[in-house]
Amino acid sequence: MDALTTQLEQYNRDLDKFILPGTLMDCFEYHRRREMRKASAAFNDNELSWFLHMMNELRGVADRKDDFDLLFDPVMYMVDHPAWTAPPSVVVEMPPLNTEVRETVEPGTQFARIAENEAARLRTLAETYPDAAILGLANIAAAAYADAGRVFADRRSAIRYLAINASARLEDYWSEDDSLWKRAGNRRVQLSDMVAELKEQMLADQVTTAESAVTEEDLTCYSEEQIKYFAFNPDKFLLSGKTRHMTLCGFCQERIARWIDYVRKTEEQFMSEREGKLPVA
């Protein structure tokens, strides 16, 4: 392990919660979890625990989730999605929600049968919960799915939304055949500028590294020329006085990691080729 990688790992162990998003997926995760927690603030911990228990009863013993982040998780439908490697941005194309897929399929199809059965089962499980609780839980789900502007007209629509979108059985259906989701088309999700907001928050909260407050200069991304130079000269980077940004910025960490990988592969190829040649007299 080289000196730069070791130094970054040491910094990041203490600063994980402060790292700025490195990819578009990071931005989406920051955004949806923040909005979900806002919606969850309407309930106390005991109420949220009972909600989670009810939804896990719907999902079944083998597919229980430990928290709402995982229960209402659209990311599981994003295997090999370009957002995993795309740079931070404010717009992401997402697979459709299960409820959107349901609107495109005919009654009586396998998908429709599963969806309607899940809704019926949740109606039974939710019988003892008041309307306000079910509507509030549906708002938490909509926030977690980044389904902005979603309004639930009544208890029935909220239950259908919860049951169909959080269904473990429809997750299994998708894993075997995702053609219905592809046919339904993507949804376009507008995000807030999470990088700018987190930078502003870090400055306002006077986040500290190495016992001194973070400055605007510390939050300025490296140029491509600096990234290349640092990748090829890690020791000089550690002495440059510009290391603090690397500990805070996931995007620049991703960029320099790619160049470090390139340097390593180049060195390995050079050594391999050199070993295949006879020494010069």
Backbone torsions as a table, in degrees:
resi	resn	phi	psi	omega
1	MET	NA	128.6	-176.6
2	ASP	-78.6	168.7	-174.8
3	ALA	-61.6	-39.0	-178.1
4	LEU	-65.8	-46.1	179.8
5	THR	-61.3	-42.8	179.3
6	THR	-61.1	-43.9	-179.1
7	GLN	-64.3	-42.0	-179.8
8	LEU	-64.1	-42.4	-179.8
9	GLU	-63.0	-37.9	179.1
10	GLN	-65.0	-44.8	178.1
11	TYR	-62.1	-46.8	-171.3
12	ASN	-68.8	-24.1	177.3
13	ARG	-60.9	-32.5	-178.3
14	ASP	-96.0	-13.2	-169.9
15	LEU	-122.4	17.0	-176.0
16	ASP	-52.4	-44.1	-174.8
17	LYS	-72.0	-11.6	-178.8
18	PHE	-101.4	-8.6	-174.2
19	ILE	-66.2	131.1	177.8
20	LEU	-72.2	151.6	-178.4
21	PRO	-55.5	137.2	179.5
22	GLY	-100.7	-19.7	-178.2
23	THR	-139.1	170.3	175.6
24	LEU	-61.8	-36.7	178.3
25	MET	-64.1	-38.5	175.7
26	ASP	-58.9	-43.7	179.2
27	CYS	-60.8	-43.6	179.8
28	PHE	-62.7	-43.5	-179.1
29	GLU	-65.2	-43.5	175.7
30	TYR	-57.0	-47.4	-175.4
31	HIS	-63.1	-52.4	-173.9
32	ARG	-67.8	-37.6	179.8
33	ARG	-68.9	-36.5	177.1
34	ARG	-65.1	-45.6	-179.5
35	GLU	-65.8	-35.9	179.0
36	MET	-65.3	-39.7	179.8
37	ARG	-68.9	-32.3	174.3
38	LYS	-61.8	-46.3	-179.7
39	ALA	-66.6	-33.3	-178.3
40	SER	-71.8	-19.4	-176.5
41	ALA	-62.9	-14.3	179.7
42	ALA	-73.1	-11.0	-176.1
43	PHE	-126.8	156.3	175.8
44	ASN	-88.2	174.5	-175.0
45	ASP	-62.7	-37.9	-179.9
46	ASN	-64.3	-42.3	179.1
47	GLU	-64.1	-43.3	179.4
48	LEU	-63.5	-37.2	178.7
49	SER	-63.5	-41.7	178.2
50	TRP	-67.0	-38.2	177.0
51	PHE	-60.9	-45.7	-179.1
52	LEU	-62.6	-40.2	177.9
53	HIS	-60.6	-45.0	-179.8
54	MET	-61.4	-44.8	-178.6
55	MET	-68.2	-33.2	176.6
56	ASN	-70.5	-29.9	173.3
57	GLU	-62.2	-38.2	177.0
58	LEU	-65.2	-43.6	-174.6
59	ARG	-72.5	-32.6	-179.1
60	GLY	101.6	159.4	-174.2
61	VAL	-58.1	-39.9	-174.9
62	ALA	-75.5	-13.6	-174.4
63	ASP	-126.1	29.8	-179.8
64	ARG	-69.6	150.4	178.0
65	LYS	-118.3	148.4	-175.6
66	ASP	-86.5	-18.6	-180.0
67	ASP	-156.6	172.8	-176.8
68	PHE	-72.2	-25.7	176.1
69	ASP	-56.5	-41.0	-177.9
70	LEU	-87.2	-30.2	179.8
71	LEU	-66.9	-49.7	179.5
72	PHE	-103.0	70.9	-171.2
73	ASP	-118.6	102.4	178.5
74	PRO	-75.2	-14.0	-175.0
75	VAL	-67.4	-26.6	-179.8
76	MET	-62.9	-20.6	178.0
77	TYR	-90.6	10.8	-173.2
78	MET	-117.9	38.9	176.4
79	VAL	-62.2	132.0	179.3
80	ASP	62.1	23.1	178.3
81	HIS	-74.2	140.2	-178.9
82	PRO	-61.9	-18.3	180.0
83	ALA	-63.2	-21.1	180.0
84	TRP	-65.6	-28.1	-177.8
85	THR	-118.8	-9.6	-179.6
86	ALA	-69.5	148.4	178.8
87	PRO	-67.3	162.9	179.7
88	PRO	-54.8	142.3	179.8
89	SER	-156.6	-175.5	-177.2
90	VAL	-116.3	4.5	178.5
91	VAL	-135.1	134.9	177.5
92	VAL	-137.6	137.3	175.1
93	GLU	-88.2	121.0	-174.9
94	MET	-114.5	150.8	171.3
95	PRO	-60.7	154.0	-179.7
96	PRO	-67.4	153.4	173.1
97	LEU	-71.7	158.3	179.8
98	ASN	-59.0	-35.8	179.0
99	THR	-65.5	-32.0	176.8
100	GLU	-72.0	-37.7	176.1
101	VAL	-63.8	-40.6	-179.3
102	ARG	-57.8	-34.6	-179.9
103	GLU	-68.2	-17.7	-176.5
104	THR	-99.2	-8.4	-176.4
105	VAL	-104.4	153.3	-178.6
106	GLU	-76.6	149.3	173.9
107	PRO	-60.2	145.0	178.1
108	GLY	91.0	-12.7	176.0
109	THR	-71.9	165.1	-178.5
110	GLN	-59.1	-44.9	179.8
111	PHE	-59.7	-47.4	-177.8
112	ALA	-62.8	-40.0	179.5
113	ARG	-63.4	-44.3	178.7
114	ILE	-62.9	-46.5	-178.0
115	ALA	-60.0	-46.5	-177.8
116	GLU	-67.9	-36.2	177.5
117	ASN	-65.3	-41.2	178.3
118	GLU	-62.8	-42.5	179.3
119	ALA	-63.1	-40.5	179.3
120	ALA	-65.8	-40.7	179.9
121	ARG	-65.2	-41.8	-179.6
122	LEU	-68.6	-33.5	176.7
123	ARG	-58.3	-39.5	179.0
124	THR	-69.7	-45.0	-179.7
125	LEU	-63.7	-29.3	-174.8
126	ALA	-94.9	8.3	-174.2
127	GLU	-56.5	-35.1	-176.0
128	THR	-86.0	-3.2	-178.6
129	TYR	-93.7	136.8	178.3
130	PRO	-69.8	161.9	-179.1
131	ASP	-56.1	-42.7	-177.0
132	ALA	-60.7	-36.6	179.4
133	ALA	-67.4	-44.7	-179.3
134	ILE	-66.0	-42.1	178.1
135	LEU	-64.9	-38.9	178.2
136	GLY	-65.7	-40.2	177.9
137	LEU	-64.9	-38.9	177.6
138	ALA	-64.0	-35.1	176.3
139	ASN	-65.8	-36.7	175.5
140	ILE	-62.4	-44.6	179.7
141	ALA	-62.3	-45.2	-179.7
142	ALA	-60.9	-39.4	178.0
143	ALA	-65.0	-43.0	-179.8
144	ALA	-65.5	-32.6	178.6
145	TYR	-84.1	0.8	-175.7
146	ALA	55.3	41.1	-179.2
147	ASP	-97.7	68.3	-173.0
148	ALA	-62.4	141.8	177.1
149	GLY	83.3	-0.4	-179.7
150	ARG	-67.6	127.6	178.9
151	VAL	-123.5	132.9	-179.8
152	PHE	-102.5	119.1	-175.2
153	ALA	-71.2	-33.0	-175.3
154	ASP	-161.1	-179.7	-179.1
155	ARG	-59.6	-41.7	-177.1
156	ARG	-61.4	-45.9	-178.9
157	SER	-66.7	-34.4	178.9
158	ALA	-67.3	-43.0	179.9
159	ILE	-64.5	-42.7	178.5
160	ARG	-61.3	-42.9	-179.2
161	TYR	-61.3	-46.8	-179.5
162	LEU	-64.8	-48.9	-173.5
163	ALA	-66.2	-44.1	-174.7
164	ILE	-75.6	-41.3	-177.2
165	ASN	-76.2	-27.2	-179.6
166	ALA	-101.6	15.3	-175.6
167	SER	-72.9	123.5	174.8
168	ALA	-68.6	-31.4	-178.9
169	ARG	-69.5	-36.0	176.6
170	LEU	-74.9	-28.6	172.6
171	GLU	-61.8	-42.9	177.8
172	ASP	-63.5	-39.6	178.1
173	TYR	-59.9	-48.2	-179.2
174	TRP	-60.0	-41.4	-177.5
175	SER	-64.6	-26.0	179.2
176	GLU	-89.9	-32.1	-177.3
177	ASP	-158.3	105.7	-177.0
178	ASP	-97.5	15.6	-175.0
179	SER	-63.0	-35.2	179.8
180	LEU	-65.4	-37.3	178.8
181	TRP	-67.4	-42.3	179.3
182	LYS	-65.1	-39.0	-179.1
183	ARG	-66.9	-33.3	-177.9
184	ALA	-71.6	-22.4	177.8
185	GLY	87.8	155.5	-178.1
186	ASN	-75.5	160.9	170.3
187	ARG	-110.9	147.8	-176.8
188	ARG	-101.9	121.0	-176.5
189	VAL	-110.4	125.6	177.5
190	GLN	-92.4	124.6	179.4
191	LEU	-105.7	156.9	169.0
192	SER	-75.5	164.1	-179.5
193	ASP	-77.4	88.5	-173.2
194	MET	-66.0	-35.3	179.8
195	VAL	-63.0	-48.6	-179.6
196	ALA	-64.3	-41.7	-178.7
197	GLU	-65.7	-41.6	-179.7
198	LEU	-69.6	-36.0	175.6
199	LYS	-61.8	-46.3	179.5
200	GLU	-61.0	-41.0	180.0
201	GLN	-66.0	-41.4	-179.6
202	MET	-63.7	-38.7	177.9
203	LEU	-69.4	-41.4	-179.0
204	ALA	-67.3	-37.8	-178.8
205	ASP	-82.7	-4.4	-179.1
206	GLN	53.3	50.7	175.9
207	VAL	-57.5	138.4	-177.0
208	THR	-115.5	145.3	168.5
209	THR	-133.7	140.8	-178.3
210	ALA	52.3	36.3	173.4
211	GLU	68.0	18.8	174.2
212	SER	-136.0	150.5	-174.4
213	ALA	-69.3	145.1	176.7
214	VAL	-68.1	139.1	179.4
215	THR	-112.6	170.2	177.2
216	GLU	-60.1	-36.7	178.4
217	GLU	-63.1	-37.0	178.9
218	ASP	-65.0	-22.3	-176.4
219	LEU	-100.1	7.5	179.7
220	THR	-89.7	125.7	-177.5
221	CYS	-65.5	150.0	177.1
222	TYR	-71.4	151.4	172.0
223	SER	-74.1	164.4	178.6
224	GLU	-62.7	-34.6	178.7
225	GLU	-64.9	-40.7	177.9
226	GLN	-65.0	-41.6	-180.0
227	ILE	-59.1	-46.6	179.8
228	LYS	-63.3	-43.8	-178.8
229	TYR	-62.0	-44.5	-178.8
230	PHE	-66.3	-35.9	-179.7
231	ALA	-65.7	-38.7	-178.8
232	PHE	-84.0	-18.6	-176.5
233	ASN	-133.7	65.6	-175.2
234	PRO	-59.7	-36.5	-179.5
235	ASP	-64.7	-40.5	178.4
236	LYS	-68.1	-32.7	177.1
237	PHE	-62.7	-43.5	-178.0
238	LEU	-65.9	-20.5	178.9
239	LEU	-101.2	2.6	-172.0
240	SER	-80.7	-16.9	-175.5
241	GLY	80.0	9.5	-177.9
242	LYS	-117.4	23.4	-174.9
243	THR	-79.6	-21.3	-171.7
244	ARG	-63.3	-36.4	179.8
245	HIS	-62.4	-37.6	-177.7
246	MET	-61.6	-33.8	-179.7
247	THR	-73.3	-15.6	-173.6
248	LEU	-107.9	-17.8	-170.1
249	CYS	-115.4	109.4	178.0
250	GLY	-63.4	-34.2	-178.4
251	PHE	-64.4	-47.1	180.0
252	CYS	-70.4	-30.8	174.0
253	GLN	-62.4	-42.5	178.1
254	GLU	-63.6	-41.5	-178.0
255	ARG	-64.7	-47.4	-177.4
256	ILE	-71.4	-30.4	177.8
257	ALA	-62.4	-39.1	178.8
258	ARG	-64.1	-40.9	-179.7
259	TRP	-71.0	-37.2	177.0
260	ILE	-62.2	-41.1	177.9
261	ASP	-63.1	-40.8	178.3
262	TYR	-62.8	-43.6	179.9
263	VAL	-61.2	-45.5	-179.3
264	ARG	-61.1	-45.4	-178.9
265	LYS	-65.3	-37.6	178.2
266	THR	-63.7	-43.6	179.2
267	GLU	-64.9	-41.4	179.3
268	GLU	-63.5	-41.5	179.7
269	GLN	-65.3	-41.7	179.3
270	PHE	-61.2	-45.4	-179.5
271	MET	-66.0	-37.4	179.4
272	SER	-64.7	-44.2	179.9
273	GLU	-67.0	-36.4	-178.5
274	ARG	-68.0	-37.3	-179.6
275	GLU	-67.2	-21.7	-179.6
276	GLY	-85.7	-0.4	-178.5
277	LYS	-107.6	151.3	175.7
278	LEU	-75.7	144.6	178.9
279	PRO	-63.0	145.9	179.4
280	VAL	-84.8	132.9	-178.0
281	ALA	-71.2	NA	NA
